[in-house]
Amino acid sequence: MYSPGSEDKIKHDIEFDDKGICNICHMHDKFERNFTNNGKAKLEKIIEKVKEDGKNKPYDCILGVSGGCDSSYCLYLLKEVYNLRILAYYFDNTWSTDIAVSNIQKMVSALDVDYYCHVADNHEYTDAEKAFLEASVADQNILVDINYGTLSLELMEKYDINYSFEGHSYRTEGTVPFGWSFMDGKYINSVLSEYGTCKEYKSLPIMTAEFWLEQLQKRKGDRLRLLYYLDYDKEKTKKFLIDKFDWEWYGGHHQENEYTKFIKTYILPTKFGIDKRYVEFSALVRSGQMDRNQALKDLQEPLEVDDKFLDYCKKRLGYSDSDFDIMMNKPIRSYMEFETYIPYFLERIDKLKILADAGKLPSTFVEKLLIRRDKMLRVV
């Protein structure tokens, strides 16, 4: 068992009220009020706006796909139920499982959806991920999220698309405690400049704050979370996809990608004490899709990682056993020790609130920014 110390760098940032209810539960209830109540009617109005905007354009909207359950179901709903013209896109970090690739191909083929795939350079991506491991920060695998986000805006700019859908579900995925992860383009570039070995990362689209805000203000809408408006049951959805599309389950949440599986099942719990099952199980319990006692029982079972899979990941990353142990035992660092866009966002907090109220970025972005305010001011 690795004991790198400095665990105080991992701040959970979970608060409880006088009734013992945490801020994440309150956020869940807020989502229920804002999205799920009359969700079908709200969603139909959104679909009408998307269709109206898409007239005389090649596409109505864009959707990021991964071969996973949530995005696959969203693709089905947008095409078959709501009859939208979709550009599906995929960022391939070269760690995709065969199941994920197969699921995507089955879905886009059966639904007759246009599909764009951006494949990262294997050397560049591996070097970038290894840089984050060497930086010893808990914000592992954020490259995938920012690459998807940047690619989305680039494609929206190219095809004049105003609306983007994504497959996140607060009922089944939940909300990661604010202290568990941080992400922005300047932070990523700061880590890469200190620990990366590549002169350039040409195949990794890393978003600048300026480009992001420019695109948000230009677009009529962005990042619509389709499943927020629906009574989404994951187990029923998996069965539906299997029966209708010969879709395959990949064994666990976000395990359709080998690197994500490596980070989630080994690096985060072993080095940083972060077990994301707490987030997922809590979400399922809150939404009535999992019994609380069963969740507590399942959490007592340790996450198991096959030795062959771990050796495979080490080899791909270029680690010997001894070098890997040295990396795992490095003291934990915080994102606040690197350059970030936090000062830039703080200066524009009022503009960000307006964009969030207009639905152009998730309200959680502003909420997390405000919760971190004291820490951010120290960074400034």
C-alpha positions in Angstrom: 0.0 0.0 0.0 1.4 3.4 -1.0 1.6 6.1 1.7 2.7 9.2 -0.1 1.5 11.6 2.6 0.2 15.1 2.1 -3.4 13.7 2.1 -4.5 17.1 3.4 -4.0 18.3 -0.2 -7.2 16.4 -1.1 -10.1 18.5 0.1 -13.5 16.9 -0.1 -15.4 20.2 0.3 -18.5 18.4 1.5 -20.6 20.4 3.9 -23.6 19.3 6.1 -26.5 21.3 7.3 -28.0 21.1 10.8 -30.1 18.1 9.7 -27.1 16.2 8.5 -27.9 16.7 4.8 -24.9 17.4 2.6 -24.5 20.0 -0.1 -24.4 17.4 -2.8 -27.8 16.1 -1.8 -29.1 19.7 -1.9 -27.7 20.0 -5.4 -29.5 16.9 -6.4 -32.8 18.3 -5.1 -32.1 21.5 -6.9 -31.6 19.6 -10.2 -34.9 17.8 -9.6 -36.7 21.1 -9.2 -35.0 22.8 -12.1 -34.9 20.0 -14.6 -37.0 16.9 -13.8 -40.2 18.7 -12.6 -42.2 19.1 -15.9 -39.0 17.8 -17.6 -40.7 16.4 -20.6 -42.4 19.7 -21.4 -39.2 21.7 -20.8 -37.2 19.3 -23.1 -39.8 19.6 -25.9 -39.4 23.3 -25.9 -35.6 22.9 -26.1 -36.0 20.5 -29.0 -38.2 23.0 -30.8 -35.6 25.7 -30.5 -32.8 23.3 -31.6 -34.8 22.3 -34.7 -35.7 25.9 -35.5 -32.1 27.0 -35.3 -30.9 24.1 -37.4 -32.9 25.1 -40.5 -30.7 25.6 -43.5 -27.8 24.1 -41.7 -26.2 20.7 -42.1 -26.9 19.7 -38.5 -29.2 20.6 -35.7 -26.8 19.7 -32.9 -23.7 17.9 -31.8 -23.2 15.0 -29.4 -20.1 13.5 -27.9 -20.1 9.7 -27.8 -17.9 7.2 -26.0 -19.5 3.9 -26.6 -20.8 4.1 -23.0 -24.4 3.7 -21.9 -25.4 7.3 -21.3 -24.1 8.8 -24.6 -25.4 5.8 -26.6 -28.9 6.3 -25.2 -28.7 10.0 -25.8 -27.8 9.3 -29.5 -30.9 7.0 -29.8 -33.2 9.6 -28.2 -32.0 12.6 -30.2 -32.3 10.7 -33.5 -35.2 8.3 -33.1 -37.4 10.0 -30.6 -36.7 13.7 -31.3 -35.8 13.4 -35.0 -32.7 15.7 -34.8 -29.9 15.8 -37.3 -26.9 15.0 -35.2 -23.1 15.2 -35.7 -21.7 12.6 -33.3 -18.1 13.0 -32.4 -15.5 11.0 -30.5 -12.1 11.8 -29.0 -10.0 8.7 -29.2 -7.1 8.9 -26.7 -5.7 5.6 -28.1 -6.8 3.7 -25.0 -10.3 2.9 -26.3 -11.5 -0.7 -25.7 -12.7 -2.8 -28.6 -16.1 -2.8 -26.9 -16.3 1.0 -26.9 -15.4 1.3 -30.6 -17.8 -1.5 -31.5 -20.6 0.1 -29.6 -20.1 3.4 -31.4 -20.0 1.8 -34.8 -23.2 -0.2 -34.1 -25.1 2.9 -32.9 -24.1 5.4 -35.6 -24.6 2.8 -38.3 -28.0 1.6 -37.1 -29.2 5.2 -36.5 -27.6 6.5 -39.7 -25.8 9.4 -37.9 -22.8 11.3 -39.3 -19.8 10.6 -37.2 -16.4 12.4 -36.7 -13.5 10.8 -34.8 -10.4 12.7 -33.7 -7.5 10.3 -32.9 -4.8 11.6 -30.6 -1.1 10.9 -31.3 -0.3 8.0 -29.1 3.1 9.4 -28.1 1.7 12.8 -27.3 -1.2 11.5 -25.3 0.8 9.0 -23.3 3.4 11.7 -22.5 0.7 14.1 -21.4 -0.9 11.6 -19.1 2.4 10.5 -17.6 3.1 14.2 -16.9 0.0 14.4 -14.7 1.1 11.2 -12.9 4.5 12.7 -12.3 3.0 16.0 -11.1 1.3 14.0 -8.3 -2.0 15.8 -8.5 -5.4 14.2 -8.0 -6.8 15.7 -11.2 -5.9 12.7 -13.4 -7.5 12.0 -16.7 -8.9 15.6 -17.1 -7.3 15.7 -20.5 -10.2 13.6 -21.9 -12.8 16.0 -20.6 -11.1 19.1 -21.9 -10.2 17.5 -25.3 -13.9 16.6 -25.7 -15.0 20.1 -24.8 -12.5 21.8 -27.1 -13.3 19.4 -30.0 -17.0 20.1 -29.5 -16.6 23.9 -29.8 -14.3 23.6 -32.8 -16.8 21.4 -34.7 -19.7 23.8 -33.7 -17.6 26.7 -35.1 -16.9 24.8 -38.3 -20.5 23.8 -39.0 -22.3 26.8 -37.4 -24.0 24.6 -34.8 -25.4 26.3 -31.7 -26.5 23.4 -29.6 -24.5 20.7 -28.0 -25.9 17.7 -26.0 -24.0 15.5 -23.6 -24.8 12.3 -21.7 -24.1 13.2 -18.1 -26.8 12.1 -15.6 -26.9 13.4 -12.0 -29.1 10.4 -11.1 -26.5 7.8 -12.0 -23.1 9.6 -12.0 -23.7 12.1 -9.3 -21.5 15.2 -8.7 -17.9 14.8 -7.8 -17.0 16.6 -4.6 -15.5 19.9 -5.5 -12.2 19.1 -3.8 -11.6 16.0 -5.9 -10.9 17.5 -9.2 -10.0 20.7 -11.0 -9.6 21.4 -14.7 -8.7 24.3 -17.0 -6.5 24.7 -20.0 -3.9 26.9 -18.3 -3.5 24.4 -15.5 -3.0 21.5 -18.0 -0.4 23.5 -20.0 1.3 24.4 -16.7 1.6 20.7 -15.8 2.8 19.8 -19.3 5.4 22.5 -19.3 6.9 21.3 -16.0 6.6 17.5 -16.5 6.0 16.8 -20.1 8.7 15.9 -22.6 7.0 16.8 -25.9 7.8 20.2 -27.5 4.2 20.4 -28.7 1.0 18.5 -28.2 -0.5 19.1 -31.7 -3.1 16.3 -31.5 -4.5 17.3 -28.1 -7.0 20.2 -28.4 -6.6 22.1 -25.1 -9.0 24.9 -24.6 -8.1 28.5 -23.8 -10.4 30.5 -21.6 -10.6 33.2 -24.2 -11.8 30.8 -26.9 -14.2 29.1 -24.5 -15.9 32.4 -23.5 -15.9 33.7 -27.1 -17.7 30.5 -28.2 -20.2 30.5 -25.3 -21.2 34.1 -26.1 -21.6 33.4 -29.8 -23.7 30.3 -29.4 -27.4 30.3 -28.6 -27.0 27.3 -26.3 -24.3 24.8 -25.3 -23.9 21.6 -23.2 -27.5 20.6 -22.9 -27.7 17.6 -20.5 -30.5 15.6 -22.1 -30.8 13.0 -19.3 -31.4 15.7 -16.6 -34.9 16.1 -18.0 -35.8 12.4 -18.0 -36.5 9.8 -15.4 -33.4 7.9 -16.4 -32.9 4.4 -15.1 -29.4 3.0 -16.1 -30.1 -0.7 -15.7 -33.3 -0.5 -17.9 -31.3 1.5 -20.4 -28.5 -1.0 -20.6 -31.0 -3.8 -21.3 -32.8 -1.7 -24.0 -29.5 -0.9 -25.8 -28.4 -4.6 -25.7 -31.8 -5.8 -27.1 -32.2 -3.1 -29.8 -28.6 -2.5 -31.0 -26.6 -5.6 -29.8 -24.8 -3.1 -27.7 -22.3 -4.5 -25.1 -21.7 -3.7 -21.4 -18.0 -3.0 -20.6 -18.0 -4.0 -16.9 -18.2 -0.7 -15.0 -18.9 3.0 -15.1 -16.5 4.7 -17.5 -14.5 1.5 -18.0 -15.1 1.6 -21.8 -11.7 3.3 -21.8 -8.6 1.5 -20.5 -6.9 4.6 -19.2 -10.0 5.8 -17.4 -10.3 2.4 -15.8 -6.6 2.5 -14.7 -7.0 5.9 -13.1 -10.4 5.2 -11.5 -9.8 1.7 -10.1 -6.1 2.0 -9.2 -4.4 5.4 -9.2 -7.1 7.5 -7.5 -8.0 5.1 -4.7 -4.5 3.7 -4.1 -2.5 7.0 -4.0 -5.1 9.7 -3.4 -7.7 7.8 -1.3 -10.5 8.8 -3.8 -13.0 6.0 -4.5 -15.5 7.3 -7.1 -17.9 4.5 -6.2 -19.1 6.8 -3.3 -20.2 9.4 -5.9 -21.9 6.9 -8.2 -23.6 4.8 -5.4 -24.8 8.0 -3.6 -26.4 9.2 -6.8 -28.1 5.8 -7.4 -29.3 5.8 -3.8 -30.7 9.3 -4.0 -32.5 8.5 -7.3 -34.0 5.2 -5.9 -32.0 2.9 -8.2 -29.9 1.4 -5.4 -30.5 0.3 -1.8 -28.4 2.3 0.7 -27.5 -0.8 2.8 -26.4 -2.6 -0.4 -24.3 0.4 -1.4 -22.6 0.5 2.0 -22.0 -3.3 1.8 -20.6 -3.0 -1.8 -18.2 -0.2 -0.7 -16.6 -2.6 1.8 -15.4 -4.7 -1.1 -12.0 -3.4 -2.2 -11.5 -2.3 -5.8 -9.6 -5.1 -7.5 -7.2 -4.6 -10.4 -5.9 -7.5 -12.3 -2.1 -7.7 -12.2 -1.9 -8.3 -15.9 -3.9 -5.1 -16.6 -1.7 -3.1 -14.2 1.5 -4.4 -15.9 0.0 -3.5 -19.3 -0.7 0.1 -18.2 2.9 0.4 -16.7 4.4 -0.8 -20.0 2.3 1.5 -22.1 3.3 4.4 -20.0 7.0 3.4 -20.0 7.3 2.6 -16.3 9.6 0.0 -14.8 8.2 -1.4 -11.5 10.7 0.7 -9.5 10.0 3.9 -11.4 6.3 3.3 -10.9 6.7 2.9 -7.2 8.8 6.1 -7.0 5.9 8.0 -8.8 3.3 6.5 -6.6 5.2 7.5 -3.4 5.7 11.2 -4.4 4.0 13.7 -2.1 0.6 14.8 -3.3 0.4 18.2 -4.8 -2.5 20.6 -5.4 -3.7 22.3 -8.6 -3.1 25.6 -6.6 0.6 25.0 -7.0 0.3 25.5 -10.8 -0.8 28.3 -13.0 -4.6 28.3 -13.7 -7.3 30.4 -15.2 -8.8 31.0 -11.8 -7.8 34.7 -11.6 -9.2 35.2 -15.1 -12.5 33.7 -14.2 -12.8 35.5 -10.9 -12.4 38.8 -12.7 -15.3 37.8 -15.0 -17.6 36.1 -12.4 -20.6 38.4 -13.1 -20.4 37.5 -16.9 -20.1 33.8 -16.0 -23.3 34.1 -13.9 -25.1 35.6 -16.8 -24.0 32.8 -19.1 -25.0 30.2 -16.5 -28.5 31.8 -16.1 -28.8 31.7 -19.9 -28.0 28.0 -19.9 -24.8 28.4 -21.9 -22.7 26.7 -19.2 -23.5 24.4 -16.3 -24.5 26.3 -13.1 -22.2 23.9 -11.2 -19.2 25.7 -12.9 -20.1 29.0 -11.2 -21.0 27.2 -7.9 -17.7 25.4 -7.8 -15.9 28.6 -8.6 -17.5 30.5 -5.7 -17.0 27.6 -3.3 -13.3 27.7 -4.1 -13.1 31.5 -3.9 -10.9 31.7 -0.7 -8.5 29.2 -2.1 -8.4 30.9 -5.4 -7.6 34.3 -3.9 -4.5 32.7 -2.4 -3.5 31.6 -5.9 -3.9 35.1 -7.2 
